[in-house]
Amino acid sequence: MKSACEFEHLDALARTMNVAVVILNTAADIEFASPLAYRFLDCTDEAELKDIWVQCIRPQFGHVGKSQLIKFRKLKVELRRAAKTLLFELDVFPVGKNKCSGYLILLSDRTSDNNIEAAFLVASKTRVQDYLYSALIHDMRGPMNVMKITLSLLDDIVEDAGAGIHDALKKHSAVLHEELGRLNHTLQFVLDLNKAPTTDLQKFDLRELLRETESLLRPKTLKQRVNLTLQPLEHQTFVYGNRDRIKQSVLDLAVMALSEMSEHGNLHIQQTINGPNTCILLKADGEEARFGELLDELDSTYLPINMSHHGVGLYMVRQILRSHGGDLTVDDQSDKGVTFSLTLPLASELSSQTSFHRK
């Protein structure tokens, strides 16, 4: 039998990894179950937990002899409780080398795992789309250039037209030139956007990054009728790190906020200085998602196993900021909305010299 102290250690490990730990005897009956097992299986007491185990889960093990040593197994379990369906994955580890002395079960929430897999799938799909769209945009540039050349030739013909016709044609020609210019600018913007992210570290002005972010968000906020405002600092503010990752972090948080906002809301991005750090404040109203609660739960786990898609996004943003010496905090306790605070250290002379040598 395990000592009480050993069970406490297993419980602490289970909470940190956000998986439920269950210890079975040789007959696959429960000897110990961590508190997370009760929560995952929606049980209130030991009797209910053991009943669910015997009736719904243990039969999936197959025949288990008293000294039989089964190999490692990974089981997927679907359990119906009241009006909901619970999805789990069980990793079954036999204890003992030559003779089975019990089993160690790690139970994880498949719903949360599916959210993480979906996030990776979106990232993979986006990478493929970027590759394909870049080729498509290059193909579009050819016909567009032909249109520009043809329009220039027509301008020469317009110059030889009569006075009355000349003015009308000139006006229409100017409109076509303007629209082709806008189309060319949009295509170039998308091409630049689809450039593969780099792993290089560099010193850069955070104000320019925020202005680029505003340009990317503007079409979506206009469509959603959200008032987007940007308030950068008046002077240059240099930080040192991976520019693409920091930019993506700001975009991810802004998109999270927009996904929870109704029409006619407000999204405000502000930059401040706090001692040796610079802070990006992203304020959005009309929030319903409890981002702060998700972030608090992240602090007590090793990995975002029991997380929604917002939780996975917050985890990635926080990891990126912390790898740069910064951090992420969330304030959503009021009914006025949510405020994301992204803190980054200002570039020092040392980081500037490092950036110079890397070039």
C-alpha positions as CSV (number, residue, x, y, z in Angstrom):
1,M,0.0,0.0,0.0
2,K,1.1,3.5,-0.7
3,S,1.7,5.8,2.2
4,A,-0.4,8.9,2.7
5,C,2.6,11.1,1.9
6,E,3.1,9.3,-1.4
7,F,-0.6,9.9,-2.3
8,E,-0.2,13.6,-1.5
9,H,2.8,13.8,-3.8
10,L,0.8,12.1,-6.6
11,D,-2.1,14.5,-6.0
12,A,0.3,17.5,-6.3
13,L,1.8,16.2,-9.5
14,A,-1.7,15.6,-10.9
15,R,-2.8,19.2,-10.2
16,T,0.4,20.6,-11.8
17,M,0.0,18.5,-14.9
18,N,-3.8,18.9,-14.9
19,V,-4.4,15.2,-15.3
20,A,-6.3,12.9,-13.0
21,V,-4.3,10.1,-11.3
22,V,-5.9,6.8,-10.4
23,I,-4.1,3.9,-8.8
24,L,-5.6,0.4,-9.3
25,N,-4.9,-2.9,-7.6
26,T,-4.2,-6.1,-9.5
27,A,-8.0,-6.6,-10.0
28,A,-8.3,-3.1,-11.5
29,D,-10.2,-1.8,-8.6
30,I,-9.5,1.8,-7.4
31,E,-7.0,2.2,-4.5
32,F,-6.5,5.9,-4.9
33,A,-8.0,8.7,-7.0
34,S,-6.9,12.3,-7.1
35,P,-9.4,15.1,-6.6
36,L,-9.3,15.8,-10.3
37,A,-10.6,12.4,-11.0
38,Y,-13.8,13.3,-9.1
39,R,-14.1,16.5,-11.0
40,F,-13.4,15.0,-14.4
41,L,-15.9,12.2,-13.8
42,D,-18.5,14.5,-12.2
43,C,-18.6,12.6,-9.0
44,T,-19.4,13.8,-5.5
45,D,-18.1,10.9,-3.3
46,E,-15.9,7.8,-3.4
47,A,-18.9,5.4,-3.7
48,E,-20.2,7.1,-6.8
49,L,-16.7,7.2,-8.4
50,K,-16.1,3.5,-7.8
51,D,-19.5,2.7,-9.2
52,I,-18.8,4.6,-12.4
53,W,-15.5,3.0,-12.6
54,V,-16.8,-0.6,-12.3
55,Q,-19.8,-0.1,-14.5
56,C,-18.4,2.1,-17.3
57,I,-14.6,2.1,-17.4
58,R,-13.2,-1.1,-16.1
59,P,-14.9,-3.4,-18.6
60,Q,-12.9,-1.7,-21.3
61,F,-9.7,-3.2,-19.8
62,G,-10.7,-6.7,-20.8
63,H,-9.9,-9.7,-18.7
64,V,-7.4,-8.8,-15.9
65,G,-5.9,-11.6,-13.9
66,K,-4.5,-11.2,-10.4
67,S,-0.9,-11.4,-11.5
68,Q,-1.3,-10.7,-15.2
69,L,0.9,-8.0,-16.6
70,I,-0.8,-6.1,-19.3
71,K,1.1,-3.8,-21.7
72,F,0.7,0.0,-21.8
73,R,-2.7,0.9,-23.2
74,K,-4.3,4.1,-24.4
75,L,-8.1,4.0,-24.0
76,K,-10.7,6.5,-25.2
77,V,-13.8,6.7,-23.0
78,E,-17.1,8.3,-23.7
79,L,-19.2,8.7,-20.5
80,R,-22.8,10.0,-20.4
81,R,-23.6,11.9,-17.2
82,A,-27.0,13.6,-16.9
83,A,-27.5,15.8,-19.9
84,K,-23.9,15.9,-21.0
85,T,-21.3,13.6,-22.6
86,L,-17.8,13.5,-21.1
87,L,-14.9,12.5,-23.3
88,F,-11.7,11.1,-21.7
89,E,-8.4,9.5,-22.6
90,L,-6.8,7.0,-20.3
91,D,-3.1,6.1,-20.3
92,V,-2.8,2.7,-18.5
93,F,0.6,1.9,-17.1
94,P,1.2,-1.5,-15.5
95,V,3.2,-1.4,-12.3
96,G,5.9,-4.1,-11.9
97,K,8.5,-5.7,-14.1
98,N,7.8,-9.5,-14.1
99,K,4.6,-9.6,-12.1
100,C,1.8,-7.1,-12.0
101,S,1.3,-5.3,-8.7
102,G,-1.3,-2.8,-9.9
103,Y,-1.9,-0.1,-12.5
104,L,-1.3,3.6,-12.8
105,I,-3.9,5.5,-14.7
106,L,-3.5,9.0,-16.1
107,L,-6.9,10.4,-17.1
108,S,-7.1,13.6,-19.3
109,D,-10.0,15.5,-20.7
110,R,-10.3,14.8,-24.4
111,T,-12.4,17.9,-25.0
112,S,-9.6,20.1,-24.0
113,D,-7.1,18.0,-26.0
114,N,-9.3,18.5,-29.1
115,N,-9.1,22.3,-28.6
116,I,-5.3,22.1,-28.6
117,E,-5.3,19.9,-31.7
118,A,-7.7,22.3,-33.4
119,A,-5.3,25.2,-32.6
120,F,-2.4,23.3,-34.2
121,L,-4.6,22.4,-37.2
122,V,-5.5,26.0,-37.7
123,A,-1.8,27.0,-37.6
124,S,-0.9,24.2,-40.1
125,K,-3.8,25.2,-42.4
126,T,-2.8,28.8,-42.2
127,R,0.8,28.0,-43.2
128,V,-0.4,26.0,-46.2
129,Q,-2.9,28.7,-47.2
130,D,-0.1,31.3,-47.0
131,Y,2.0,29.3,-49.4
132,L,-0.8,28.8,-51.9
133,Y,-2.2,32.3,-51.7
134,S,1.2,33.8,-52.3
135,A,1.4,31.9,-55.6
136,L,-2.1,32.9,-56.5
137,I,-1.4,36.6,-55.8
138,H,1.7,36.5,-58.0
139,D,-0.5,35.1,-60.8
140,M,-3.0,38.0,-60.3
141,R,-0.2,40.6,-60.6
142,G,0.3,39.6,-64.3
143,P,-3.2,40.5,-65.6
144,M,-3.2,43.6,-63.4
145,N,0.0,44.9,-64.9
146,V,-1.5,44.3,-68.4
147,M,-4.5,46.4,-67.4
148,K,-2.3,49.2,-66.2
149,I,-0.3,49.2,-69.5
150,T,-3.5,49.1,-71.5
151,L,-5.0,52.0,-69.5
152,S,-1.8,54.0,-70.1
153,L,-2.2,53.4,-73.9
154,L,-5.8,54.5,-73.7
155,D,-4.7,57.7,-71.9
156,D,-2.7,58.6,-75.0
157,I,-5.8,58.1,-77.2
158,V,-7.9,60.3,-74.8
159,E,-5.4,63.1,-75.2
160,D,-6.3,63.3,-78.9
161,A,-10.1,63.3,-78.3
162,G,-12.3,66.3,-78.6
163,A,-12.6,68.8,-75.6
164,G,-16.0,67.6,-74.4
165,I,-15.2,63.9,-74.7
166,H,-11.6,64.4,-73.4
167,D,-12.8,65.7,-70.0
168,A,-15.3,62.8,-69.4
169,L,-12.8,60.1,-70.5
170,K,-10.1,61.7,-68.4
171,K,-12.3,61.5,-65.4
172,H,-13.2,57.8,-65.9
173,S,-9.5,57.1,-66.6
174,A,-8.5,58.7,-63.3
175,V,-11.0,56.5,-61.4
176,L,-9.6,53.3,-63.0
177,H,-6.0,54.4,-62.2
178,E,-7.0,54.9,-58.6
179,E,-8.7,51.6,-58.2
180,L,-5.8,49.7,-59.9
181,G,-3.5,51.5,-57.4
182,R,-5.6,50.3,-54.5
183,L,-5.7,46.8,-55.8
184,N,-1.9,46.8,-56.3
185,H,-1.4,48.1,-52.7
186,T,-3.8,45.4,-51.3
187,L,-2.0,42.6,-53.2
188,Q,1.4,43.8,-52.0
189,F,0.1,44.1,-48.5
190,V,-1.1,40.5,-48.5
191,L,2.2,39.3,-50.0
192,D,4.1,41.0,-47.2
193,L,1.7,39.6,-44.7
194,N,2.3,36.0,-46.0
195,K,6.1,36.2,-45.5
196,A,7.3,33.3,-43.4
197,P,7.9,34.4,-39.8
198,T,11.6,34.6,-38.8
199,T,13.4,33.5,-35.6
200,D,15.8,36.4,-35.7
201,L,16.2,38.7,-32.8
202,Q,16.3,42.4,-33.5
203,K,15.9,45.9,-32.0
204,F,12.8,47.6,-33.4
205,D,10.4,50.4,-32.7
206,L,7.3,49.2,-31.0
207,R,5.2,52.1,-32.3
208,E,5.7,50.9,-35.9
209,L,4.6,47.4,-34.9
210,L,1.4,48.8,-33.4
211,R,0.6,50.9,-36.5
212,E,1.0,47.7,-38.6
213,T,-1.3,45.9,-36.2
214,E,-3.9,48.7,-36.5
215,S,-3.8,48.4,-40.3
216,L,-4.4,44.6,-40.1
217,L,-7.3,45.0,-37.7
218,R,-9.0,47.9,-39.4
219,P,-11.0,46.0,-42.1
220,K,-12.4,43.6,-39.5
221,T,-13.4,46.4,-37.1
222,L,-15.1,48.3,-39.8
223,K,-17.1,45.3,-40.8
224,Q,-18.0,44.6,-37.2
225,R,-18.7,48.3,-36.6
226,V,-16.2,48.5,-33.8
227,N,-14.5,51.8,-33.1
228,L,-10.7,51.1,-33.2
229,T,-8.3,53.7,-31.8
230,L,-4.6,53.6,-31.4
231,Q,-2.6,55.8,-29.0
232,P,1.2,55.1,-29.4
233,L,3.9,57.1,-27.7
234,E,5.1,60.3,-29.4
235,H,8.8,59.2,-29.2
236,Q,10.5,56.1,-30.5
237,T,10.2,53.1,-28.2
238,F,12.7,50.3,-28.9
239,V,12.4,46.7,-27.7
240,Y,14.6,43.8,-28.4
241,G,13.3,40.4,-29.5
242,N,11.5,38.5,-32.2
243,R,9.3,41.1,-33.9
244,D,7.0,38.6,-35.7
245,R,6.1,36.8,-32.5
246,I,5.4,39.9,-30.5
247,K,3.3,41.3,-33.4
248,Q,1.3,38.0,-33.5
249,S,0.7,38.1,-29.8
250,V,-0.9,41.6,-30.0
251,L,-3.0,40.4,-33.0
252,D,-4.1,37.2,-31.2
253,L,-5.3,39.2,-28.1
254,A,-7.1,41.7,-30.3
255,V,-8.9,39.0,-32.3
256,M,-9.9,37.2,-29.0
257,A,-11.4,40.5,-27.8
258,L,-13.2,41.1,-31.1
259,S,-14.6,37.6,-31.1
260,E,-16.4,38.4,-27.9
261,M,-17.6,41.8,-28.8
262,S,-21.0,42.8,-30.3
263,E,-21.4,45.6,-32.9
264,H,-20.7,49.2,-32.0
265,G,-18.1,48.4,-29.4
266,N,-14.8,50.0,-28.7
267,L,-11.3,48.6,-29.1
268,H,-8.5,50.9,-27.8
269,I,-4.8,50.1,-28.1
270,Q,-2.5,52.3,-25.9
271,Q,1.2,52.3,-25.3
272,T,2.8,53.5,-22.0
273,I,6.1,53.5,-20.2
274,N,6.6,52.1,-16.7
275,G,10.1,52.4,-15.5
276,P,12.4,50.1,-17.5
277,N,9.4,48.5,-19.3
278,T,6.9,49.5,-22.0
279,C,3.3,48.3,-21.7
280,I,0.7,47.7,-24.4
281,L,-2.8,48.2,-23.1
282,L,-5.5,46.6,-25.2
283,K,-8.9,47.7,-23.9
284,A,-12.2,46.2,-25.2
285,D,-15.7,46.6,-24.0
286,G,-18.7,44.3,-24.3
287,E,-16.8,41.3,-23.0
288,E,-18.4,38.1,-21.8
289,A,-15.5,35.7,-21.8
290,R,-13.7,35.5,-18.4
291,F,-10.1,35.8,-19.7
292,G,-8.8,36.5,-16.3
293,E,-10.1,33.2,-14.9
294,L,-8.4,31.4,-17.8
295,L,-5.1,33.1,-17.1
296,D,-5.3,32.3,-13.3
297,E,-5.9,28.6,-14.2
298,L,-2.8,28.7,-16.4
299,D,-0.7,29.7,-13.4
300,S,-1.5,26.5,-11.6
301,T,-0.8,24.1,-14.5
302,Y,2.2,22.9,-16.4
303,L,0.4,22.8,-19.7
304,P,-3.0,24.2,-20.9
305,I,-4.7,20.8,-20.9
306,N,-8.1,21.8,-19.6
307,M,-8.4,24.9,-21.7
308,S,-10.8,26.4,-24.3
309,H,-9.4,27.9,-27.6
310,H,-9.1,31.2,-25.7
311,G,-7.1,29.5,-23.0
312,V,-4.6,28.0,-25.6
313,G,-4.2,31.4,-27.2
314,L,-3.5,33.1,-23.8
315,Y,-1.0,30.4,-23.0
316,M,0.9,31.0,-26.2
317,V,0.9,34.8,-25.8
318,R,2.1,34.6,-22.2
319,Q,4.9,32.2,-23.1
320,I,6.1,34.5,-25.9
321,L,6.1,37.6,-23.6
322,R,7.8,35.8,-20.8
323,S,10.5,34.5,-23.2
324,H,11.2,38.2,-23.9
325,G,11.4,39.1,-20.2
326,G,7.8,40.4,-20.1
327,D,4.5,39.2,-19.0
328,L,0.7,39.2,-19.7
329,T,-2.0,40.3,-17.2
330,V,-5.7,40.5,-17.7
331,D,-8.3,42.7,-15.9
332,D,-11.9,41.6,-16.7
333,Q,-13.5,41.9,-13.3
334,S,-15.7,44.9,-14.2
335,D,-18.8,45.0,-16.5
336,K,-17.0,47.6,-18.7
337,G,-14.9,45.0,-20.6
338,V,-11.5,43.6,-20.5
339,T,-8.0,45.1,-20.5
340,F,-5.0,43.0,-21.6
341,S,-1.6,44.4,-20.4
342,L,1.4,43.2,-22.4
343,T,4.7,44.2,-20.7
344,L,8.0,44.2,-22.4
345,P,11.4,45.5,-21.3
346,L,12.9,48.4,-23.2
347,A,15.9,47.6,-25.3
348,S,19.2,48.2,-23.4
349,E,22.6,49.0,-24.7
350,L,23.6,45.4,-24.4
351,S,20.7,44.2,-26.5
352,S,21.4,46.9,-29.0
353,Q,25.0,45.8,-29.4
354,T,23.9,42.2,-29.7
355,S,21.4,43.1,-32.4
356,F,24.2,45.0,-34.2
357,H,26.6,42.0,-34.1
358,R,23.8,39.7,-35.4
359,K,23.5,41.8,-38.5
